[in-house]
Amino acid sequence: DAGVTQSPTHLIKTRGQHVTLRCSPISGHKSVSWYQQVLGQGPQFIFQYYEKEERGRGNFPDRFSARQFPNYSSELNVNALLLGDSALYLCASSFTPNTYNEQFFGPGTRLTVL
Amino acid sequence: TQLLEQSPQFLSIQEGENLTVYCNSSSVFSSLQWYRQEPGEGPVLLVTVVTGGEVKKLKRLTFQFGDARKDSSLHITAAQPGDTGLYLCALRGNTGKLIFGQGTTLQVKP
């Protein structure tokens, strides 16, 4: 079975541009979470979606937004890119947001902002 | 201020050596997880520890949860180059979101 998939793998943008990152969860998983991982640090929580509704939001500015589609795939959008947005963006899926359900991570999208 | 402090931040050792990585906090946890992340991959769950004083073993990896549930350690015996990666400890929030430490980068040289 396919794991969590993310696209694109790598992306280069310039300051001020907009970016859309995509995530397909494991089949049967209805919850998707997004994390930002700056080089040399642990991942930081951005959003969690379950059944197309936002269930949690981390300490990120309004330039960051996300949505979940009826097929449970998800998009993360970042507007007005800053140099500091350069990071690995990870998507994780689980059956539900329940604490006892393991989250499975995708390989991430490496975003570079020049 | 990091909720979870990991140490050391970077470790470079020779194949066959033993090592211990620590994860500490001033808060009490109901449970704690350890992940390994290899270059170009997302984190992969290694273990979840729940009970104070609990010890779990995964082949050459031994995980311990402190008696007071405020700290945890990961010990690797006879490290191999395949153990190279970023080791992360994490808390699971009520809504399921994960709160990670800053990680320990391990390099095992052949």
Boltz contact constraints between the chains, C-beta under 6 A:
constraints:
  - contact:
      token1: [A, 41]
      token2: [B, 102]
      max_distance: 6.0
  - contact:
      token1: [A, 42]
      token2: [B, 88]
      max_distance: 6.0
  - contact:
      token1: [A, 42]
      token2: [B, 100]
      max_distance: 6.0
  - contact:
      token1: [A, 42]
      token2: [B, 101]
      max_distance: 6.0
  - contact:
      token1: [A, 42]
      token2: [B, 102]
      max_distance: 6.0
  - contact:
      token1: [A, 42]
      token2: [B, 103]
      max_distance: 6.0
  - contact:
      token1: [A, 43]
      token2: [B, 100]
      max_distance: 6.0
  - contact:
      token1: [A, 45]
      token2: [B, 97]
      max_distance: 6.0
  - contact:
      token1: [A, 48]
      token2: [B, 97]
      max_distance: 6.0
  - contact:
      token1: [A, 55]
      token2: [B, 95]
      max_distance: 6.0
  - contact:
      token1: [A, 56]
      token2: [B, 95]
      max_distance: 6.0
  - contact:
      token1: [A, 56]
      token2: [B, 97]
      max_distance: 6.0
  - contact:
      token1: [A, 90]
      token2: [B, 42]
      max_distance: 6.0
  - contact:
      token1: [A, 97]
      token2: [B, 95]
      max_distance: 6.0
  - contact:
      token1: [A, 97]
      token2: [B, 96]
      max_distance: 6.0
  - contact:
      token1: [A, 99]
      token2: [B, 92]
      max_distance: 6.0
  - contact:
      token1: [A, 99]
      token2: [B, 96]
      max_distance: 6.0
  - contact:
      token1: [A, 102]
      token2: [B, 45]
      max_distance: 6.0
  - contact:
      token1: [A, 105]
      token2: [B, 42]
      max_distance: 6.0
  - contact:
      token1: [A, 105]
      token2: [B, 43]
      max_distance: 6.0
  - contact:
      token1: [A, 106]
      token2: [B, 42]
      max_distance: 6.0
  - contact:
      token1: [A, 107]
      token2: [B, 41]
      max_distance: 6.0
  - contact:
      token1: [A, 107]
      token2: [B, 42]
      max_distance: 6.0
  - contact:
      token1: [A, 108]
      token2: [B, 42]
      max_distance: 6.0
